[in-house]
């Protein structure tokens, strides 16, 4: 932190070493051992039980009270940060001892601002005075701060335009003090404090925010500087001051303040950037851009990040599905940093850049960040909104789809490619896995299937980066490379992904030209290899079906397609194509039909033979509940067929359909944990998520979630060709 209590820059000569993999593994093993030991000492209490969290908060605060680092007369940033944590803990618990502790500190200092040279640092302790003022409404608690703000001094707003500099420079840490100004505006009703804060916050941000990373440089000396590994230098705790400070600003900033959307956007952008940097043990490393530079975990930055992410979830600025697992991992990692006596360890010493950290390193501000994190974790746990890491998604004969959402969302986040725009994802969670068109589309579909509104949960910048990445694969003729399947299938996947992201295709799609004339319909349909209709139907799904939803398509064209489809159905089985023997497995006709049924469903055209299809699908199910094998798209196709045909013939074999869904549901509950642990391909993950959506519909008693999932065939929002296609926007 800069300036230090002595008014000088913190030492900047910490040696930087690159630790070996062996050293890293030893560190992680030690943390795991500490976490297990702490849980055992708590009598087996879960780390996510409210009583256990409260006890740990007190233990950490009591240890710090008994082992002060700063002098009794100190009220500067180190102790000021500790006491922001004390007050957060007091608000979360209502504990009178914590209130008495903070009151005693304020009275000792007669509610004065800090004594540092940097004006922003002087406001750290003022945040505690204001928290107490909101409880006690004693004007004496804020009178000195208001008077200081109006003094003609080089480090006060009334005395200098850039009163918040330290050593002649802007520095990211200073933004933690900004919340005091928002709190003063709330306390006094005087909006001039907000104007002061806005000028301060956005001046520092304009200079130090790396817009490509959505993270901050500590100060201008680090812009352009590289780590030994050739990466940027983005200090963890420096970003922690900003991220936690943003949460605290937003806590008090009025909803109608014109600047509020700007703060919210920045907060969301930082959150998205931070979760990508989180290590597997839940802790962040000193250099966010280069975790290998210093392998040791760092608890003070982690405390700030855990606090901010949890606060964002609680205040509905961050999506629970996306961020709760990151908070849970961070909390587990933080608890492992607390010694049995209550010392919060692994906290980087006073500094201004990434530096070595050892287990014994701690300070008053380290305890403060831990208390901040604990307070918000406690709120989420009490609200039932925070999962334990590795939580069970299956209990008895029921599957908790809310837990599955969190697990799948965490897995999707792990697919994001580091140092690339948002939405650039790998096919699977493996270091050498490729980032592909299908992977990025699959993840968008998967998240939307689980009920996530990507237009709401992503920032505009994240959505645009994702859209741009998808369109980076576009060829000049409007096609996208199939790779995994045909160009038609890729077109369908792109339309679905862009639709839920709110994007548009880059070029007009030329592949429709093969059949968009009435005279071309039958010849095109005739040349599909119906003997291999599971794969051949992909051409129809991403081709004719998607075109049928285009603004270019005419009703007469659709009617002619339906006439051909109806005429080529087998009335005995409900399958296509009548009179064409199947070259592959008998079950391929099911996979083929599943890609054609959506055109009926999306245009409200009644499918002619629902009862026959139900009979056929039920006859194909194996004794173990599968149709082709768990995790296969055929399972999704079968359940989709049963759900869709049931809607057309609700009385036909309803009990048999329910029994079939339950048989498959048992198989899914048995296999899901192992499936996710095996780091599945993103395309197969989508198949399983779509399967779970259909089980929620067909067997709601055993597959529960308050959020309604959607399957990949029925949900019309994936098929908005009219909104996605290139050309004049729809009227």
N, C-alpha and C positions, 0 to 999 in steps of 0.2 A: 504494500500500500504506500502511496506517496501523496503528500509528504509524510514522514514518520513523526512520532510525538515530539522529536527534537527539531522538527522543521527542516530536516534534510532528506534527500533522496535515500530510499532504501538501498542497501548494498546490492550491486548488480554483478558481482563477480563469482556467483556460485558456479562451481565446476559442473559440467554437463557430461554425463557418461552414458554410454549405450550398454544396457545390461543384456546379458545372455538369456536365451530361452530358459536355461536351467534356473537362473535367478528369478525370472518371472514366475516360473512354476512354483518355486519355493514360497514366493510372496503369496501367491494365490492359495496355496495349500495352507499356509499359516492363517490367512484370513478365514478360510473355511473352518479350520479347527477352532478359531476364536468364536465364530458364530455358533458352532455346535456347543462349545463350552458355555457360552452365555445362555443358550436355550436350556441346557441342562441345569444350570444354576437357577433358572427361573422355574424349576420344577416341571420342566417339560412344556411350559407355556409356549404357545405359538408366538412368533415375532409379530404377528398381526392381530393380537388380542389387545383391546384397549387398556386393560389393567397392566399388562406387561409393558406397553409403550409408556404409560405414565410413570411406572417405576423406573424405567431406564432414563427418562427425562430428568427425574429428580436425582438419580444417581450421578448423571453427568453434571448437572448444575451444582450439586452438593460438593462434588470433587473439585470443581473449578473454584467454588467459594473458599474451600479449604486450602487451595493451592493457587493464589492469585499470582499473576505475572507482572501486572502493572502496579504502580504505587497507589496508595489509597486516595491520593489527591487527583488521580487521573480521570479524565472524562473524554478522552479522545477516541479515535476510530476503533482501536482494538477492543477496548471495554465497551464502547458504544455499540459495536456489533454484537457482543455477548448479550447486552441488555435488550437489543431488539429481539433476540431469541428468548430471553426471559419473559418479555411481555407477550410474545406469541404463545409461549407455553402457558402463561397465566390466562390468556383469553381462551385457550383450548380446554383448560382444566378447571378454571375458576378457583384455583388454589390461592388461599389467602397468604400463605408464606411467600409465594413468588411476588404477590402484590406488595407485601411489606418490604421485601428485599429491594424492589424497584423504587418505592417511595423513600426508603432510607438513603438510597444513592442520590436521588434527586434533591432531597433536603440537604444532604451533605454539601452539594455543589450549588445550592441556592438557585437551581434551575437555569444556570448560565450556559451559554453556548460553549463549544469546545475551545481549546487554546491553540490549535494548530495554525500554521501560516495559510494553508489552503482553505478557502472559504467553504467549499462543499464539505470537507471533512468536519468542520465545526458543527454541521447539522446532524451528524450521526447521533449524538446524545440527545439532541432536540426531539428526535423521533420518539424516544422513550418518554420525555416530558409530555409530548402531545398525547401519547397513548394514555398516560395517567390523567391528563386533562379531560379526555373524553369520558373517563370513569368518575372523576371527582368534580369537574367543572370549577376548578380553582384557577382564577385568572393569573395568579402569581406564577403558575407553572409555565406560562407562555409569554409573559410580559417581557422578559429579558431578550428572548429570541426576536420578538417583534421589534424591540428597540434596536438591537444589533443590526437587523436587516436595513434599518433606516440610517445607520451611521455612515459618515463620509470616510470610509476606510478602503484601502486597496484590495481587501479581500471580502468586501460586503457588496451586495447588489446596488446600494445607493452610492458607493464610492468608486466603482470600477465596472466597465462594461463586461469584462471577462474575469469576474471576481473569483471564479472557481478553478483557476489554473494552479498547478503545483510545479515549482521549479521552472516557471515560465512556459509550461506545456499543459495542454489538455491531457487528461488521463481517464481511462475507462472507469476505474474504481470510484471516481468522484460521483458517478451517477447514482450510487447507492444513497447519497444524501438528498437526491431530488425529491424523494417521497415526503420529506419534512415540509416542503413548500406546498405540496398538495394537501397535506394534513392541516397546515396552517390556514389554507383557504377554506377548508371544511370547518375548522374551528371558529374562524372569524367572519366567514361570509365574504371576505375581501378577495375578489378574483385577481387582483394585481399580483398576488403570490403565484397564481397559475401562469400568468404571463411571464413572470421571472423564471419559473421552472421551464416553460416551453423554450424560451430563448437559450437557456443553459443546456437543456437536454439535447436539443436538435443541433446546436453548435458543436458539441462534443461528438455527437453521432455522425454528423456530416464529415468530420475529420477522420474518425477512427473506425467506422463500420466498413468492413470488407463486404461489399454488396454481392460478390460472387459466393461467399461462404455464409453470409448472414450471421457473422460473428465479428467480434471487435478485436482490433489490435490494442495492446495495453496503452501505448502512446505512439507518437509519430516516429520514434526511433526504430520501431519494429516493422514499419511498413516497408516491404521489399526485402527484409532480412530473412534468411533461410536457416533452418535447423541443420545439424550435421547430416541429416538424411535428405536435404534438399527441399524440405517442405516449409510452409509458412510457419510463423511463430504466433500462435493464438493461445494466449495464456488462459488456463482453465479458470483459476480464481478471478482473474480480471473479468472474464465473461460472466462469472458467477455474480459479481457485484452488480453488473448491468441487468442480468436476467431477474435476479431477486428484486432489484430496485424497480424494475418495470412492474412486477406483480404488486409491489407496495404502492407505486404511483397509481396504478389502475384501481386499487382498493378504494382510493379516496377521490379519484378524478370524476367529476360529474358526468353522467351519461350524456348530457346535452353539450358537453364541451366540444367545440369544433375540431379540436386536435385529438380527441379520444380514438377515432378510427385509426389514426396513424400509429398511436402507441399499441393498439391491439394488433395491427398488422405486423409490427416489429416483433411483438411478443410471440406471435404464432410462428413467424419465420425463424426466430431464434430457437424455439422449441423443436421445430422440425430438424434444424441443423444439429442440435445438441444430441437428440436421441440416436442419430447416426454415429456419433462419436463414443457412445457408451460402450464400455468393455463388457465382456461376458460375465464378470463378477459383479456387475452393477455399478462399479466406480469409474469415474473418469480419470484420465492421466493428465499430468501437468500441461502438456502441449496438445490441445485438441486436434490440431492439424497433423501431428506426428506422434502418435502414442508410443511408438518405438523409441523415440528420443530418450525418454525417461520412463522405464517400465513400471516403476512403483505406482501403486494407487494413490490417490490424493483425496482426502476427505472433505476439505473445506469447500473446494469447488463443487464436489458432489453434493454436499449439504445444500448449497445454494440452488443447484439444479433440481434436486429432489423437491425442495420447497416450492420453487417456481412451477414445476410441472404439476405437482399436486394441487397447488393453488389454482392453476389454470383449469384443471379438471373440475374442481369444486365449484368454480365460478362459470362453468360451461363455456369457456373460451377454447378449451382443448378437448378433443374427442376422447372419451373414456376408453373406447375400443382401441384406440391407437396408442395412448400414452400410459394407461394404467400399469401395464406390465413393466414399462421403464421405471415408473415410480416404485413398484414393488421390488424390482431388482436393486434399485438404488438403496432402498431402505434396508434390505437384507445385507447389502454390502456395507452400509454405514454402521449397522449394529455390530458387524464383525470388527469394526475399528475401535470399539469401546472396550477398555480393559475391564476386568471384574470389579475394579475399584471405581470405575466411572470416568476414567481419563479418555477423552476422544483423541485417538492417535492418528498417525498418517496424515497430519495436516501440515502442508508446506509452511516453512518459516516465513517471516516477513521478507518481502521481496517485490519484484515487479516483472517477473518473467518465469517461465518454466525452470524449475531447479530440482535437485535431488531431494527426495523425501525418505525419511526413515520411520520405522514403527514408533519410536519414542517422541517424534515431533508433534507438538501440540501448542496451543495458545488459547487465550481467551476468545478470540474471534472464531477459532475452530469450534469451540463449544457453542458459540452463538449460532453458527450455521447449522450445527446438529440439532439444536433446539428448534430452530425455524423449520427444518425438515420434519422433525418429530411431530410438531404441532399440526402441520397440514396432513401428514399421514394419519394422525389420530382422527382428524375430522373425517377423512375418507373412509377409514375403517368403521367408524361409528355409523356412517351413512350406508355401509355395505357396498361401497363402490371401489374397493381396492382388493384385488386378488392376491393371494399368496403365490410366490413364484413356484411353478410346478404344480399349481392347484389341480385337483382332480376334476375332470369334466364329467366323470361317470360316477354315480352313486347308486348302487343297487341296479335296478332295471331302468334307471332314468339317466338321461344325458343333459347336462346343463349347457345349453347352447350359448348362454352368455359367457361362460368360461371358455368355451371353444372359440368364440369371437375374439376374446383377448389373446388366446394362444395363437390363433391364426394371424391376427394383426401383428403380433410380435414377430412371427415368422416372416410375414411380408416385409416388415421393416428391415429384417436381417438380409433381405435380398437386395436392398438398395446398394448401389455401387458407390463406394466412398469417393469423394472428390469429383463426382459427376453431378449434373443437374438432377433435380428431383424427378423421379419416375424412371430413371435408368436403373433397371434391376436385372439381376442374374436369373438364369433358369432355376437354379437351386442354391441353397446356402452352402456353397463350397468355394474356397478361395479362387480356384481357376475356372469356375463356371462362367459361361459367356452371358453378356447382356444382349438379349434378342428382342425382336419385335413381339414375338409371342409372349415372352416373359412380361414385358411391360403392359401388354393388353390383358394378359391373364390376371395380373395383380389388380388392375382397375376393375375388371369384372368381379373378381373374388370379393373385394371390399364392398362393392355395390350390392352384391348378392347377400351379404350379411347385414344389409340395411343401412350402410353408411351413405350419407349424402355428401359426395365429394365436393360439390359446389359450396357446401357450408363448412366442412371440416378442413379443407385445404385453403391456404392463402391464395390470392390471385396469382402471385408469382409462382407458387408451386404448381398450380394447375397449368399455367402457361408453359412452364418448363416441361411438364409431362406431355402436353399436347404437341409442343415443338419436337420433342424426342420421337414421338410416334410418327409425326409427319416427316421426320428426317429420313425415314425409310421409303417415302413415296417416290415412285418413278414418275417421269414426265407424262406417262399415259394414264396416271391416276391409279395404277395398280401398286400393290405392296408385295414384296417377296414372300412367297408361301413358306419356304424352308421346311416347316413341319408338315404342312398340308398344301393344298392348292392355292393359287392366287385368289380364287373365289372365296375360299374359307378364310384366308387372311383378310379379305375385304370385310367379311362379316365381323371378324374379331375387332378390326379397326373401328368400324361403325359403332359397335357396342362400347368400346373404350372411350372414343371421342364423345359419344352421346352422354355418358355419365360424367365426363369431365367438362362438358360444355364447349367442346371444340368443333372444328370443321376440317374436312379433308382438304388437302392442298391443291389437288387438281380434279377436274372432271374424271369420272371412272369410265375408262374405255371398254372394259370387259362386258358392260351392258349392251354394247353395240352388236354383240353376236346374236341377240335374241329380242331386241326391243321393238322390232317390227312384227306385226301380227303374222306375217308369212314365215317368219323365222322361228316361231315358237315350237312347232311340232318337230321340225328337223333337229333343232338343238336338243329337245327332250329325247328324241329317238336315239341320238348318238351317245347318251350317257350309258355307261357300262352297268346296266341293271343287274347283271349277274354278280356284280360286286357292289351291291347298292349301299352298303354302309359308307364306304369311302366315296363312292360316286355321288351320294346324296349331299356331300359337302359342297359340290358344285352348285346344286340347286339352292341350298341354304344361304350361301354367301353371294349367290348370283341372282337367280330369279326371285327368290323370296325377298332379298334386300331391295331389288329393283321395284318389286311390287309396292313398296312403301315410299318410293321416290315421288317427288313432285312432278317428275317427267312422265310417270306411268299413268295410262288411261284406264278407266273402268272396263272398257271392252277388251283390253289386253289381259287384264286379270281374269275376266270371265272365260276367255279362251283357254288360259292355263288351267283353271279349275275344271273345265270340261274334259281336258285331256287327262288330268289326274283322276277324276272320278271314273272315267271310262277304263282306266288301267288298274283299278283296284280289284283284288280278288275278293268276291263277296263271301267266300267261305272263311277266310282268315283275316281279312282286313288289311292285307299287306300289298305292297307294290312289288314287282310289276307282273301282272297276270300273264301267265304263259312263259315266263322266262325262268329257267332253272338257276338255282344259286350255285356258284362255283366255290364259295367259301363255306364258313360254318352256317348251319341252319339259322342261327340266331342273328345273322347279319341283317336280315330283313327288319328286325326291330330297330337296329341302329340307323338303318336307312330311313325308316318311317319317321323316326323322331326328328329328323332334320326337315321333314316336309310338313308335318302336322302344324308347325307354327304359322304357316301361311293361312291355314284355315282359321286358326285361333285369332290371329291378329286382324283378320278382315271380317270376323263374325260369320264365316261360312260354315255351315254345319257339316261335320265329317260324317259320311254315310254309314259306317259300320262300327260304331263304338263297342257294341257287345261282342262282336267277333274279335276285336283287338284285345279286349279284356280277357276273353277265354284264351287267346293265343299267348299273351304275356304270362298269365298264371301257369299255363302248361309248361312254359320254359324255365320256371324257377327251379333251382337245384335244392336238394334237401337242406343244405347249410344256409339257405336264404339268399344265395347269390344268383346271378344270371350268367356272369362270365368270370367273376372274381372281384373281391373287394378292391376299391380304388380305381375301377375301370369305368370308362364312360358308359358302358352298356348298363351298368346299375342305374345310373342317372336316367338313361333313356327309358328303361323299364318303368321306373317310378313315375317319370313324367307321363308316359303313356297311360298308366293306371289313373293318375290324378286327372288328366285331361279327359279321358274317356268316362271316368266316373262322373264328371261334371255334365256329360251329355246323356248318360244312362245311369242316374243315381241309384236306382233300385236293383240294378243287375249285379249280383254276386258281391254286394257291399261287404258282407262278413268275410268273404274270401280275400277281397282286396285288403281289408284291415289286417287279416292274418298274415298275408304276404308281406305287408309293410313291417309288421312286428318281427317276422322272421329275419328280414333283412336288417332291421334295427338292432337286433341282438348281435348280428355279425359286425355291424359298424361299431357298436359299443365295445366289443372285444378287441377290435383291430385299430381303432383310431389313434390311441396313444403311441403305439409302435409305428404307425404310418407317419405321424408328424415328427417323431424322433429320428426317422430315417432320412430327414431332409429331402422331402419329395420334390419332384419337378413341379414348377408353378402351374403347368397345364393340368397335371393330375390333381394338384391341390384344388383347382377350380372344379374339377369333376366331383370331388368329395364334398366340397362346400355346397355345390348344387344338389347333391344327393341329400345332404342334411336339410336343406331348405324344403325338399319334397317330403322328407320324413316328418318335419315339423307340421306340414299340411296333412299328411296321411295318418300320422300317429302322434298327435299333440300331447297325449298323456305322458309319453316317454321321452319326447324331445321338446324341451321347454325353453322359451325365451320371451321376454316382454317385447323384444324387437321382432318385427315380422321379416323373415328372410324371403328371398325370391329365387326361383330357379331360372336357369339361363335360357330356357325356351319360352316360358309363358310371359315373362316380364317385358312388356312393350317398351319400357324405357331403354332397353338395349338395342332397339331396332328403329331408331328415329333417323332413318335415312334422309327424311325430308328436312331435318334440322342440320344434319352433318354434311350433306353433299355440297360440293363446291358449286357456286353460282349465286344468283341474287337471293338474299335471305327471304324466307317465307313471309307472306303477308300476315 
